[in-house]
Amino acid sequence: METISARELQPLKATNVMEEVKPYIPATRALPEITLKAVILGVILAVLMAGANAYLGLKIGLTVSATIPAAVISMAILRFFRNSNILENNIVQTAASAGEVIAAAVAFTLPALLMMRYWTNFPFFLTTSLVTVGGLFGVLFSIPLRRAFIIEQPLKFPEGIATGEVLKAGDTVSKEGAKDLLVGGFVSALIKFSQSGLMIFEESLMTWTRAGKTVVGLGTGLSVVMIAAGYIVGVEVGVSMLLGNIIVWVMGIPIYGYLHGLPENAATAYDAAVGIWSSKLRMTGVGAMVVGGFWTLIYLIKPIKNAISSSFEMLGHLKLGGSGHIKRTESDIPMSYVMGGIVLLTIPLMLIFHYIMSSSNLEISPLLHWSTIGGMTIASLILGFLGSAIAGYMAGIVGSSNNPLSGITIMVILSISLLLWMFLGFEVDFLSNTTKALAAAGMTIIFGAIVANAASISCDNLQDLKAGQIVGATPWKQQVMLMVGVVAGAIAITPILQVLFEAYGIGDVLPRPGMDPAQALAAPKAALMAAMAQGVFSQSLDWSMIILGGSIAIGVIILDTIMKHRNSRWRFPVLAVALGLYMPMEVVVPLAIGGFIAFFADKKLDKSRATLGVDFHKAESHARRRGLLLCSGLIAGEALVGILLAGPFAAYQSTTIFKIAPEGFHTWAMLMGSTAFIGICLYLYRITTQRKY
């Protein structure tokens, strides 16, 4: 989840002393790292993680870190080979995590082009090219940032530390961790197949009724992946999203229905509620996201300054060329290669922009055409590095999962939209030509996708490089493997997205007539990006709802500031509330339930502090690790079944080919789905409150 609270944004003090970290494998000892089996396994896991996170990002607008699950899976598999070692496991998780973040950046941006009707599918060559270029930029940008944020000005990088410790723990975590992952994956896959395949389990439980001139009701989704996501992001995010959901669904829909009436074509009370939300009140989430993004960036001013100044100071100290005199555990790809790679990548980047501009039919002069391409290329490099530095700095403080990357991407898209409007506006009348307005909005989304890929890859790579520092890996070998993971994920992501689109549809875009729109993947972050880009050029944004959402965000910011000054345990990150305004109840309610499970499990463990004494932290760490791995399995299981079902659904052009539920089975399906949902909640609570360690 990409939310962050103000109290976590205090920049760490810079230090002039290099951090002394004693690696698990000393620099004087060389072990095989990039081996054939590690490369093959890393590529396979990169593709699998890309597929799972693409599905998750399109379904609920969230992704989860793949580093720890990939490390555990790697240890479980490589232990069957002779002479495998911890550095090979680290190389595998490095490549796998690259595939995961590629999927996140793509799922949050490129589906917007379908929703805008700028694309009718995901063109393989163009999609793969821009994802590859953006991802490789991210790897190259992360190299000087590693020196700045891990060595010279050491930051925490909590997920990197956790991954390093899991790798060091070795066989113990591998056996138990693999068990939790497999149990979670198997149970989640079975439930998902029963819901979307056999259709004997319901996927949601809704109770809505007409009340006078309006409608009222409550409900929840029954997807276990939401429980898992909620457990991982925590109760603060879950409650904040629930607050936004209550404002729109419990308060906003009944009030709007009373004042403006219900949709005429609504067959049921729930259909009326969904109609009001999707056509009107959902845009409050857009307004809240914009205000929340600006507010977050205010807190990022000092981190931006520290990140950029530290990075360029390090560039001045590093030598160009070879690094044979540097210790193995401090040897990066030489800066001469980094700078050369950046220069070379500008060639395909300019070709991508040229292709997009040429096919857009903007009918501008050649001078303006090439000036725009040059400007977009330079802006890509500047904003790409800035985004990488900001995201990397924040990852070092609060971790990759809590990084406000979507807020950065939104700001980039809005900035580029306004710049293109001003730059091209004197030759192109966007307001009177919707085709040209759409073309400019599409270019903006593609630009945002490249920057988002660079920033997300750099952010996650720094976590991997921190883990590598702990275990004693060779940085340049990790950086090479990161590039392998980027290319593998980029090649795989396009067919994955296309299959998911053909099987389910994305947003309100269905590839074939007669498909069930309720099965479509919502892609909430991509829809937000599309609304922002199109709104600038076509002036189609519902400003009344956007202003209302912005006002709600201001109120949340005031509330959060008051609670901060009172040192309250509860905080309300504004971007989380904004996402709650934008998301349906089927997503937010079970996600909040997962957050409450984590909260009450921690409370129960806290009661054991006195009896466990010095062993409390071991018990607490063990319980949380098991919860994290079980939830990772739950997410992976549902996501992979979703991908596997997508193939036959697309081939037969039907989502009911496996259905065995008879007519009139609805009540039993609700009972069975609810029972499975409650059972998973209880099991997750049980294993996360055990005292064994």
Secondary structure, DSSP 4 states (H G I P E B T S, - for coil): -----GGGGPPPPP-SS------SS-TT-----S-HHHHHHHHHHHHHHHHHHHHHHHHHS-----HHHHHHHHHHHHTTSTT--HHHHHHHHHHHHHHHHHHHHHHTTTHHHHHTTS-SS--HHHHHHHHHHHHHHHHHHHHHHHIIIIIIS----HHHHHHHHHHHHTHHHHHHHHHHHHHHHHHHHHHHIIIIIS--S-SEEEEEEEETTEEEEEEEE--HHHHHHHHHH-HHHHHHHHHHHIIIIIIIHHHHHHHH---TT-SSHHHHHHHHIIIIITHHHHHHHHHHHHHHHHHTHHHHHHHHHHHHHHHHHSPSS--TTS-GGG-PSPHHHHHHHHHHHHHHHHHHHHHHHHTTT----HHHHHHHHHHHHHHHHHHHHHHHHHHHHHHHHH-STT--HHHHHHHHHHHHHHHHHHHHTTT--TTT-HHHHHHHHHHHHHHHHHHHHHHHHHHHHHHHHHHHHHHT--HHHHHHHHHHHHHHHHHHHHHHHHHHHHHH-BTTB-SSTT--GGGSB--HHHHHHHHHHHHHHH--S-HHHHHHHHHHHHHHHHHHHHHHHTT-S----HHHHHHHHHS-HHHHHHHHHHHHHHHHHHHHHHHTHHHHGGGHHHHHHHHHHHHHHHHHHHHHHHHHHHHHHHHHHHHHT-S-TT--PPTT-HHHHHHHHHHHHHHHHHHHHHHTS----
